[in-house]
């Protein structure tokens, strides 16, 4: 008798096994896979509970030839994070996850994949999918610092800044209406370990803005987050911090520098385009409710 076909999606809780299967696929297109690359890099560096106490779930999707054509990461309690998928793969994933992760709170993906998965999830589970965040992914072209630059200077954050950075990380989440992916203190520690936060200081030495950056993976880094306290906005501090961290990434050898913006914030979208960032594709986040 012929053997039963293997399911198209292979699910696992083994990070190393997932990367052995998916890493070449993820590295083949670093920009659209930037979230998966940075999340798996953090899990490898900080442990499987870096984003929460639940066990992460990983998956790969193979075509008839056995080549990986899609992947996802789920770090409970956060939303599913898939690579760009064709509609058939998105529907197959919704069908499979409805059995193993019925409590899935949502999906964060490129616009086409997010829409396809959300509609399939509604069909499989009876849940309601609501679009809650619209984003755009940008890639740095020619870095063009704004003129004139605000007074002050950039410096890499240190352990002495930990309390301030933790507070700003919480404030950033509140400002964008999104729960931080990591505990603020843990997030700061993970970034300080590789010099991943840059501060812009006013001339008197007061920190005025911060810009974070992910570790370099597959040649690319992503700037995230950029935050200026409300009382200090409108003075160019956030843009100056972004320019500083982008230049440092290029000087350190990054082949691509990326960032996400909230499409509902025209100010930040305009700023990043003025300093040289160019649109790559749009992303969307859905929330699922029963």
Secondary structure, 3 states (H helix, E strand, C coil): CCCCCCCCEEEECCHHHHHHHHHHHHHCCCCCCHHHHHHHHHHHHHCCCCCCCCCCEEEEEECCCCCEEEEEEECCCCCEEECCCCHHHHHHHHHHHHHHCCCCCEEEEEHHHHHHHHHHHHHHHCCEEEEEEEEEEEEECCCCCCCCCCCCEEEECCHHHHHHHHHHHHHHHHHHCCCCCCCHHHHHHHHHCCCCEEEEECCCCCEEEEEEECCCECCEEEEEEEECCHHHCCCCHHHHHHHHHHHHHHHCCCCEEEEEEECCCHHHHHHHHHCCEEEEEEEEEEEEEC
